[in-house]
Amino acid sequence: MSLKKQFVKTKPVCKVTFAIEAKDANSAAVVGDFNNWNIEEGSLSKLKNGTFKATYELVKDAIYEFKYVVDGLYINDPEADAYKWNDFAGSENSVLVV
């Protein structure tokens, strides 16, 4: 799994690339505060090497909670900036600071 951040100097956004290795998975998505936890909006594309990946423009100077959804299973990113307990989910979410 990986998170890559690329700040855009001409706009108040950060291009964030979400990637998760899931060779045997049929589908993967990233869901979080930035897409209303919507799996369809967070769909990741599968690459030939088995990694699912997508890049999203997120407003910078913000903190987002997120998780990956791989074949229906919610997974935290071990490279997240932090983790935060979420009472609604009953578990910790990954945290992204941009």
Secondary structure, 3 states (H helix, E strand, C coil): CEEEEEECCCCCEEEEEEEEECCCCCCEEEEEHHHCCCCCCCECEECCCCEEEEEEEEECCCEEEEEEEECCEEECCCCCCEEEEECCCCEEEEEEEC
